[in-house]
Amino acid sequence: MSQKTLRPLHDRVLVRRIEEEEKVGSLFIPDSAKEKPLEGEVIAVGEGRTMDNGQVRKVCVKPGDRVLFAKYAETEVKVGDQTHLLLREDDILGLWG
């Protein structure tokens, strides 16, 4: 069986969530008390958004970028054996640099 790949369309961005540290000092935080992190690494991007005049505005992030995204903006998708997030470019709030 071949590895599945997902190519985002239009202004969508495929992101791998970056997990937060699960330990604070010597205390472990249970999954039920953790909030999902809002940052991730861009895996793939679509071609861009088609504007009203027919031109395509390219996505401003690229694979490898570390991004901060809006809470509840993502759609979880399973790619192979990993869970990734599919976001609209508008839901990306900033880049870590």
N, CA, C and O atoms as a GROMACS GRO file, in nm:
protein
  388
    1MET      N    1   0.084  -0.117   0.000
    1MET     CA    2   0.000   0.000   0.000
    1MET      C    3   0.088   0.124   0.000
    1MET      O    4   0.182   0.132   0.080
    2SER      N    5   0.061   0.219  -0.087
    2SER     CA    6   0.144   0.339  -0.096
    2SER      C    7   0.103   0.443   0.008
    2SER      O    8  -0.010   0.444   0.056
    3GLN      N    9   0.197   0.530   0.043
    3GLN     CA   10   0.173   0.638   0.139
    3GLN      C   11   0.076   0.739   0.078
    3GLN      O   12   0.096   0.784  -0.035
    4LYS      N   13  -0.027   0.775   0.152
    4LYS     CA   14  -0.122   0.875   0.104
    4LYS      C   15  -0.062   1.014   0.118
    4LYS      O   16   0.012   1.042   0.212
    5THR      N   17  -0.094   1.100   0.023
    5THR     CA   18  -0.054   1.240   0.033
    5THR      C   19  -0.178   1.325   0.013
    5THR      O   20  -0.276   1.281  -0.047
    6LEU      N   21  -0.173   1.446   0.065
    6LEU     CA   22  -0.284   1.539   0.052
    6LEU      C   23  -0.229   1.670   0.000
    6LEU      O   24  -0.139   1.729   0.059
    7ARG      N   25  -0.284   1.716  -0.111
    7ARG     CA   26  -0.243   1.843  -0.170
    7ARG      C   27  -0.354   1.944  -0.145
    7ARG      O   28  -0.464   1.930  -0.200
    8PRO      N   29  -0.328   2.045  -0.063
    8PRO     CA   30  -0.431   2.145  -0.035
    8PRO      C   31  -0.470   2.221  -0.162
    8PRO      O   32  -0.386   2.244  -0.250
    9LEU      N   33  -0.596   2.260  -0.171
    9LEU     CA   34  -0.644   2.336  -0.286
    9LEU      C   35  -0.662   2.483  -0.247
    9LEU      O   36  -0.680   2.516  -0.130
   10HIS      N   37  -0.656   2.568  -0.348
   10HIS     CA   38  -0.682   2.712  -0.335
   10HIS      C   39  -0.597   2.775  -0.225
   10HIS      O   40  -0.474   2.767  -0.232
   11ASP      N   41  -0.659   2.837  -0.125
   11ASP     CA   42  -0.582   2.906  -0.021
   11ASP      C   43  -0.573   2.823   0.107
   11ASP      O   44  -0.560   2.878   0.216
   12ARG      N   45  -0.581   2.691   0.094
   12ARG     CA   46  -0.571   2.603   0.210
   12ARG      C   47  -0.425   2.570   0.240
   12ARG      O   48  -0.339   2.570   0.151
   13VAL      N   49  -0.399   2.542   0.368
   13VAL     CA   50  -0.263   2.512   0.416
   13VAL      C   51  -0.270   2.386   0.502
   13VAL      O   52  -0.354   2.377   0.592
   14LEU      N   53  -0.184   2.289   0.475
   14LEU     CA   54  -0.176   2.167   0.555
   14LEU      C   55  -0.068   2.187   0.660
   14LEU      O   56   0.046   2.220   0.627
   15VAL      N   57  -0.104   2.166   0.787
   15VAL     CA   58  -0.014   2.196   0.900
   15VAL      C   59  -0.005   2.075   0.991
   15VAL      O   60  -0.104   2.006   1.015
   16ARG      N   61   0.115   2.051   1.042
   16ARG     CA   62   0.137   1.949   1.146
   16ARG      C   63   0.145   2.023   1.278
   16ARG      O   64   0.232   2.109   1.297
   17ARG      N   65   0.055   1.990   1.370
   17ARG     CA   66   0.052   2.057   1.501
   17ARG      C   67   0.182   2.030   1.576
   17ARG      O   68   0.231   1.917   1.577
   18ILE      N   69   0.237   2.132   1.639
   18ILE     CA   70   0.356   2.118   1.723
   18ILE      C   71   0.306   2.101   1.865
   18ILE      O   72   0.243   2.190   1.921
   19GLU      N   73   0.336   1.986   1.922
   19GLU     CA   74   0.287   1.954   2.056
   19GLU      C   75   0.362   2.032   2.162
   19GLU      O   76   0.483   2.055   2.152
   20GLU      N   77   0.288   2.074   2.266
   20GLU     CA   78   0.347   2.145   2.378
   20GLU      C   79   0.412   2.047   2.474
   20GLU      O   80   0.387   1.926   2.468
   21GLU      N   81   0.494   2.099   2.560
   21GLU     CA   82   0.556   2.019   2.665
   21GLU      C   83   0.446   1.963   2.755
   21GLU      O   84   0.355   2.036   2.795
   22GLU      N   85   0.454   1.835   2.788
   22GLU     CA   86   0.351   1.770   2.868
   22GLU      C   87   0.383   1.771   3.017
   22GLU      O   88   0.310   1.712   3.096
   23LYS      N   89   0.491   1.837   3.055
   23LYS     CA   90   0.533   1.836   3.194
   23LYS      C   91   0.562   1.979   3.238
   23LYS      O   92   0.630   2.054   3.167
   24VAL      N   93   0.511   2.017   3.353
   24VAL     CA   94   0.540   2.148   3.411
   24VAL      C   95   0.616   2.122   3.539
   24VAL      O   96   0.561   2.069   3.635
   25GLY      N   97   0.745   2.160   3.542
   25GLY     CA   98   0.829   2.127   3.657
   25GLY      C   99   0.836   1.977   3.670
   25GLY      O  100   0.880   1.908   3.578
   26SER      N  101   0.792   1.924   3.785
   26SER     CA  102   0.791   1.779   3.804
   26SER      C  103   0.650   1.722   3.790
   26SER      O  104   0.630   1.603   3.814
   27LEU      N  105   0.552   1.806   3.752
   27LEU     CA  106   0.414   1.761   3.737
   27LEU      C  107   0.382   1.729   3.592
   27LEU      O  108   0.419   1.805   3.502
   28PHE      N  109   0.314   1.618   3.570
   28PHE     CA  110   0.267   1.584   3.436
   28PHE      C  111   0.124   1.634   3.422
   28PHE      O  112   0.043   1.621   3.513
   29ILE      N  113   0.094   1.692   3.307
   29ILE     CA  114  -0.040   1.745   3.281
   29ILE      C  115  -0.119   1.638   3.207
   29ILE      O  116  -0.076   1.593   3.101
   30PRO      N  117  -0.235   1.596   3.262
   30PRO     CA  118  -0.314   1.494   3.191
   30PRO      C  119  -0.375   1.552   3.064
   30PRO      O  120  -0.399   1.672   3.054
   31ASP      N  121  -0.401   1.464   2.966
   31ASP     CA  122  -0.458   1.507   2.838
   31ASP      C  123  -0.588   1.585   2.856
   31ASP      O  124  -0.614   1.680   2.782
   32SER      N  125  -0.668   1.546   2.953
   32SER     CA  126  -0.798   1.613   2.973
   32SER      C  127  -0.782   1.758   3.018
   32SER      O  128  -0.875   1.837   3.000
   33ALA      N  129  -0.668   1.795   3.075
   33ALA     CA  130  -0.647   1.931   3.124
   33ALA      C  131  -0.567   2.017   3.027
   33ALA      O  132  -0.552   2.137   3.047
   34LYS      N  133  -0.516   1.954   2.921
   34LYS     CA  134  -0.434   2.029   2.826
   34LYS      C  135  -0.519   2.095   2.720
   34LYS      O  136  -0.618   2.039   2.674
   35GLU      N  137  -0.480   2.216   2.684
   35GLU     CA  138  -0.541   2.284   2.571
   35GLU      C  139  -0.456   2.254   2.449
   35GLU      O  140  -0.333   2.252   2.458
   36LYS      N  141  -0.520   2.232   2.335
   36LYS     CA  142  -0.443   2.201   2.215
   36LYS      C  143  -0.360   2.323   2.174
   36LYS      O  144  -0.409   2.436   2.178
   37PRO      N  145  -0.235   2.300   2.136
   37PRO     CA  146  -0.151   2.413   2.095
   37PRO      C  147  -0.201   2.475   1.966
   37PRO      O  148  -0.263   2.408   1.883
   38LEU      N  149  -0.173   2.602   1.951
   38LEU     CA  150  -0.219   2.676   1.835
   38LEU      C  151  -0.106   2.706   1.738
   38LEU      O  152  -0.113   2.802   1.661
   39GLU      N  153  -0.003   2.625   1.742
   39GLU     CA  154   0.105   2.646   1.648
   39GLU      C  155   0.140   2.516   1.578
   39GLU      O  156   0.118   2.407   1.631
   40GLY      N  157   0.196   2.531   1.459
   40GLY     CA  158   0.231   2.413   1.383
   40GLY      C  159   0.330   2.444   1.273
   40GLY      O  160   0.369   2.559   1.253
   41GLU      N  161   0.370   2.339   1.203
   41GLU     CA  162   0.463   2.352   1.092
   41GLU      C  163   0.388   2.328   0.961
   41GLU      O  164   0.314   2.230   0.949
   42VAL      N  165   0.408   2.417   0.865
   42VAL     CA  166   0.342   2.405   0.736
   42VAL      C  167   0.404   2.287   0.661
   42VAL      O  168   0.526   2.279   0.645
   43ILE      N  169   0.317   2.197   0.614
   43ILE     CA  170   0.360   2.079   0.539
   43ILE      C  171   0.343   2.102   0.389
   43ILE      O  172   0.431   2.068   0.310
   44ALA      N  173   0.229   2.161   0.350
   44ALA     CA  174   0.200   2.186   0.208
   44ALA      C  175   0.102   2.303   0.198
   44ALA      O  176   0.028   2.331   0.291
   45VAL      N  177   0.104   2.371   0.083
   45VAL     CA  178   0.014   2.484   0.059
   45VAL      C  179  -0.053   2.470  -0.077
   45VAL      O  180   0.001   2.407  -0.168
   46GLY      N  181  -0.172   2.529  -0.089
   46GLY     CA  182  -0.242   2.531  -0.216
   46GLY      C  183  -0.182   2.636  -0.310
   46GLY      O  184  -0.086   2.705  -0.274
   47GLU      N  185  -0.239   2.646  -0.429
   47GLU     CA  186  -0.190   2.741  -0.531
   47GLU      C  187  -0.218   2.886  -0.494
   47GLU      O  188  -0.144   2.975  -0.536
   48GLY      N  189  -0.323   2.911  -0.418
   48GLY     CA  190  -0.359   3.048  -0.381
   48GLY      C  191  -0.504   3.077  -0.406
   48GLY      O  192  -0.577   2.994  -0.462
   49ARG      N  193  -0.547   3.195  -0.365
   49ARG     CA  194  -0.686   3.236  -0.379
   49ARG      C  195  -0.708   3.306  -0.512
   49ARG      O  196  -0.629   3.392  -0.552
   50THR      N  197  -0.815   3.267  -0.582
   50THR     CA  198  -0.851   3.334  -0.706
   50THR      C  199  -0.931   3.458  -0.671
   50THR      O  200  -1.036   3.450  -0.608
   51MET      N  201  -0.881   3.573  -0.712
   51MET     CA  202  -0.944   3.701  -0.681
   51MET      C  203  -1.058   3.728  -0.780
   51MET      O  204  -1.073   3.656  -0.879
   52ASP      N  205  -1.138   3.830  -0.753
   52ASP     CA  206  -1.252   3.865  -0.839
   52ASP      C  207  -1.211   3.896  -0.982
   52ASP      O  208  -1.287   3.872  -1.076
   53ASN      N  209  -1.088   3.949  -1.000
   53ASN     CA  210  -1.042   3.984  -1.134
   53ASN      C  211  -0.980   3.864  -1.208
   53ASN      O  212  -0.931   3.879  -1.320
   54GLY      N  213  -0.984   3.745  -1.145
   54GLY     CA  214  -0.933   3.624  -1.209
   54GLY      C  215  -0.788   3.593  -1.178
   54GLY      O  216  -0.741   3.483  -1.206
   55GLN      N  217  -0.714   3.688  -1.120
   55GLN     CA  218  -0.575   3.662  -1.085
   55GLN      C  219  -0.568   3.577  -0.959
   55GLN      O  220  -0.658   3.580  -0.874
   56VAL      N  221  -0.460   3.500  -0.948
   56VAL     CA  222  -0.440   3.415  -0.831
   56VAL      C  223  -0.339   3.482  -0.738
   56VAL      O  224  -0.227   3.514  -0.778
   57ARG      N  225  -0.381   3.504  -0.612
   57ARG     CA  226  -0.291   3.558  -0.510
   57ARG      C  227  -0.231   3.440  -0.436
   57ARG      O  228  -0.302   3.364  -0.370
   58LYS      N  229  -0.100   3.424  -0.449
   58LYS     CA  230  -0.031   3.309  -0.389
   58LYS      C  231  -0.041   3.313  -0.237
   58LYS      O  232  -0.053   3.420  -0.176
   59VAL      N  233  -0.034   3.195  -0.176
   59VAL     CA  234  -0.034   3.182  -0.031
   59VAL      C  235   0.099   3.237   0.021
   59VAL      O  236   0.204   3.213  -0.039
   60CYS      N  237   0.094   3.311   0.132
   60CYS     CA  238   0.215   3.379   0.181
   60CYS      C  239   0.303   3.292   0.271
   60CYS      O  240   0.410   3.338   0.313
   61VAL      N  241   0.262   3.169   0.302
   61VAL     CA  242   0.347   3.079   0.380
   61VAL      C  243   0.397   2.968   0.289
   61VAL      O  244   0.343   2.944   0.182
   62LYS      N  245   0.502   2.901   0.335
   62LYS     CA  246   0.560   2.793   0.254
   62LYS      C  247   0.590   2.674   0.344
   62LYS      O  248   0.599   2.689   0.466
   63PRO      N  249   0.606   2.556   0.286
   63PRO     CA  250   0.640   2.440   0.368
   63PRO      C  251   0.765   2.466   0.452
   63PRO      O  252   0.864   2.522   0.405
   64GLY      N  253   0.757   2.423   0.579
   64GLY     CA  254   0.867   2.444   0.672
   64GLY      C  255   0.845   2.563   0.764
   64GLY      O  256   0.909   2.570   0.869
   65ASP      N  257   0.757   2.657   0.728
   65ASP     CA  258   0.728   2.772   0.814
   65ASP      C  259   0.658   2.725   0.941
   65ASP      O  260   0.579   2.630   0.938
   66ARG      N  261   0.688   2.792   1.051
   66ARG     CA  262   0.621   2.765   1.179
   66ARG      C  263   0.517   2.875   1.198
   66ARG      O  264   0.551   2.993   1.197
   67VAL      N  265   0.390   2.837   1.214
   67VAL     CA  266   0.282   2.934   1.215
   67VAL      C  267   0.199   2.926   1.344
   67VAL      O  268   0.197   2.824   1.413
   68LEU      N  269   0.133   3.036   1.373
   68LEU     CA  270   0.037   3.047   1.481
   68LEU      C  271  -0.099   3.060   1.414
   68LEU      O  272  -0.114   3.141   1.323
   69PHE      N  273  -0.198   2.981   1.457
   69PHE     CA  274  -0.328   2.985   1.390
   69PHE      C  275  -0.441   3.006   1.489
   69PHE      O  276  -0.424   2.987   1.609
   70ALA      N  277  -0.556   3.046   1.437
   70ALA     CA  278  -0.673   3.078   1.518
   70ALA      C  279  -0.730   2.953   1.583
   70ALA      O  280  -0.730   2.844   1.525
   71LYS      N  281  -0.779   2.970   1.705
   71LYS     CA  282  -0.841   2.861   1.779
   71LYS      C  283  -0.968   2.817   1.708
   71LYS      O  284  -1.046   2.901   1.662
   72TYR      N  285  -0.991   2.687   1.699
   72TYR     CA  286  -1.108   2.625   1.637
   72TYR      C  287  -1.117   2.648   1.487
   72TYR      O  288  -1.223   2.623   1.428
   73ALA      N  289  -1.010   2.694   1.423
   73ALA     CA  290  -1.014   2.721   1.279
   73ALA      C  291  -0.982   2.598   1.196
   73ALA      O  292  -1.012   2.593   1.077
   74GLU      N  293  -0.921   2.500   1.258
   74GLU     CA  294  -0.867   2.388   1.181
   74GLU      C  295  -0.969   2.276   1.158
   74GLU      O  296  -1.067   2.262   1.230
   75THR      N  297  -0.941   2.200   1.054
   75THR     CA  298  -1.011   2.075   1.026
   75THR      C  299  -0.907   1.965   1.035
   75THR      O  300  -0.808   1.968   0.962
   76GLU      N  301  -0.929   1.868   1.123
   76GLU     CA  302  -0.833   1.758   1.136
   76GLU      C  303  -0.852   1.660   1.022
   76GLU      O  304  -0.964   1.623   0.988
   77VAL      N  305  -0.740   1.617   0.964
   77VAL     CA  306  -0.742   1.518   0.857
   77VAL      C  307  -0.635   1.413   0.886
   77VAL      O  308  -0.528   1.445   0.938
   78LYS      N  309  -0.665   1.291   0.852
   78LYS     CA  310  -0.571   1.181   0.871
   78LYS      C  311  -0.498   1.161   0.739
   78LYS      O  312  -0.561   1.136   0.636
   79VAL      N  313  -0.364   1.171   0.742
   79VAL     CA  314  -0.282   1.148   0.624
   79VAL      C  315  -0.187   1.035   0.660
   79VAL      O  316  -0.094   1.053   0.739
   80GLY      N  317  -0.210   0.919   0.601
   80GLY     CA  318  -0.132   0.802   0.641
   80GLY      C  319  -0.167   0.767   0.783
   80GLY      O  320  -0.284   0.746   0.815
   81ASP      N  321  -0.067   0.760   0.870
   81ASP     CA  322  -0.094   0.730   1.011
   81ASP      C  323  -0.081   0.853   1.100
   81ASP      O  324  -0.078   0.841   1.222
   82GLN      N  325  -0.073   0.972   1.039
   82GLN     CA  326  -0.060   1.096   1.116
   82GLN      C  327  -0.182   1.185   1.098
   82GLN      O  328  -0.245   1.186   0.992
   83THR      N  329  -0.213   1.261   1.203
   83THR     CA  330  -0.321   1.358   1.196
   83THR      C  331  -0.261   1.496   1.170
   83THR      O  332  -0.171   1.540   1.242
   84HIS      N  333  -0.312   1.562   1.068
   84HIS     CA  334  -0.269   1.698   1.033
   84HIS      C  335  -0.390   1.790   1.040
   84HIS      O  336  -0.502   1.745   1.062
   85LEU      N  337  -0.365   1.918   1.020
   85LEU     CA  338  -0.471   2.017   1.020
   85LEU      C  339  -0.478   2.083   0.884
   85LEU      O  340  -0.376   2.107   0.821
   86LEU      N  341  -0.598   2.111   0.839
   86LEU     CA  342  -0.618   2.181   0.714
   86LEU      C  343  -0.682   2.315   0.750
   86LEU      O  344  -0.791   2.320   0.806
   87LEU      N  345  -0.613   2.425   0.716
   87LEU     CA  346  -0.657   2.560   0.751
   87LEU      C  347  -0.672   2.644   0.627
   87LEU      O  348  -0.614   2.614   0.523
   88ARG      N  349  -0.751   2.750   0.638
   88ARG     CA  350  -0.752   2.854   0.535
   88ARG      C  351  -0.636   2.948   0.567
   88ARG      O  352  -0.599   2.964   0.683
   89GLU      N  353  -0.579   3.008   0.466
   89GLU     CA  354  -0.469   3.102   0.489
   89GLU      C  355  -0.513   3.214   0.583
   89GLU      O  356  -0.433   3.261   0.664
   90ASP      N  357  -0.639   3.258   0.574
   90ASP     CA  358  -0.690   3.365   0.660
   90ASP      C  359  -0.688   3.329   0.808
   90ASP      O  360  -0.689   3.418   0.893
   91ASP      N  361  -0.685   3.199   0.840
   91ASP     CA  362  -0.684   3.155   0.979
   91ASP      C  363  -0.545   3.154   1.040
   91ASP      O  364  -0.529   3.128   1.160
   92ILE      N  365  -0.444   3.180   0.958
   92ILE     CA  366  -0.306   3.188   1.008
   92ILE      C  367  -0.284   3.331   1.059
   92ILE      O  368  -0.298   3.428   0.985
   93LEU      N  369  -0.249   3.340   1.188
   93LEU     CA  370  -0.235   3.470   1.253
   93LEU      C  371  -0.095   3.528   1.242
   93LEU      O  372  -0.078   3.649   1.245
   94GLY      N  373   0.005   3.441   1.230
   94GLY     CA  374   0.141   3.492   1.222
   94GLY      C  375   0.242   3.382   1.199
   94GLY      O  376   0.210   3.263   1.206
   95LEU      N  377   0.364   3.424   1.172
   95LEU     CA  378   0.477   3.333   1.149
   95LEU      C  379   0.578   3.352   1.262
   95LEU      O  380   0.605   3.464   1.305
   96TRP      N  381   0.634   3.240   1.308
   96TRP     CA  382   0.744   3.248   1.403
   96TRP      C  383   0.871   3.268   1.323
   96TRP      O  384   0.892   3.199   1.222
   97GLY      N  385   0.956   3.359   1.364
   97GLY     CA  386   1.075   3.384   1.284
   97GLY      C  387   1.200   3.399   1.359
   97GLY      O  388   1.305   3.420   1.299
   0.00000   0.00000   0.00000
